[in-house]
């Protein structure tokens, strides 16, 4: 889930609310349904993430959620936040307390802005 967020900029709540039918593996699109402002949006993702999601689909538990808990229920965003911290610690990153799903989203936006060169393009 962490890798997905950095490559597509999804909010934690959007990640845990994803269902398998929200992912179009042929077009590389993820449908984010009724999130902020009750608006739907489409997020285009790269081939690497699509391939990773296809592999995940082969081994995930049968559930209505794309990223279910071990019991098949929806993951809570607090679990996602704890996982990000744990992975940051395991990676030996400095200032682990400052790393969060939101900082990953911000990093994504910064990278996108820098590559686009214009906020209007973003």
N, C-alpha and C positions, 0 to 999 in steps of 0.2 A: 504494500500500500504506500509506503514511503516513496519508493522509486516512482510510482505513478504520480504522486502529488507533485514532485519536482519537475516532471516532464509535461504536466498538463495544467497545473495550478488549481486543482480542485480544492474546495474547502473540506475540512474534516467531516462535517455533516453530510456533504455531498458524496464523499467516498464511501462512508458506511451505509448510505441509503441506496447505493447502486444495486441493481438487479441484473442478472445475466442478459435479459432482453434489452437492456439499455445500451449494450455494446454491439456495434455493427463491425464485425471482424473484416468484412470485405472492404468497407469504405474507410475504416480507421476512425470512426466517429463514436463518441459517447454521448448519449442523451442524458442531460442533467434535468430532472423533472421537478418542476414547482419548488424551486429553492428560494433564494433571496428575492423578496418582492413577488413571490408566487409566479415567477417567470421561468419558462423552460429555456434552455440554451443547448447548443451543440458544441462539443469540444472535439477538435481534431487532434489525434495523437499519432505519434510516429510508429513506424514498423516495429521497432524494438519493443515498445510497450504492448502493441497488439500481439506480437509473438509471445511475450511473457504472459499475457492474459490467456492466450490459447493454451499454453502449458498449464496454467493455474486451473483452467476449466477441466482439464483431464484428471486432476487429483483433488479438487475441492470436494467438500461434503455436499450432498444433495440438499439444497436449500433454496428458498426464494431470494436470498441475498447473494450478491457476488462474492462478498468477503464475510462469510458467516463465522460465528463462534464455533467451538468444538461441539456444541449442542445444536447447531443449525440456526440459532437465533441471530438477530442483528447485533453487530458489534457496537458498543458504546463509544462515543468519541473520546471519553476519558481513557479508555484502553488504548486507542490510537495514539493519544498524547504520551502515555507511559511507554509505549513501544518505540516511539521516536526517540525519547530520552535514553532508553536502554540501548538502542542501536548506536546512538551517538557516543555513549560511554564505551561500548564494545569497540567502536572504531577509533577510540582514543582522541576524540575531538576535544579541543579546549572549550572552556565556557559552556559546558553541557547544559547548565541551567538556563541559558539563553536560547537554546535550540528547541523549536516546537514546530508543529505542523504549520502554524502561521508564518514562522520564519522561512520555512521551505516554500510556501506560497509566495512570500515576498521575494525570495531569491529567484523563483521562476519569473515573476513579473519584471524584475530588474534585468534578467538575462534577455527576456523578450523585448523589453524597451530598448536595450542597447543594440540588439541585432536589427530591430526595425528602424531605429533612429528617429522615430516620431511617435508621440503619444497617440496621435490620431490613427496610426497604423495598428497600434496595439489594441 
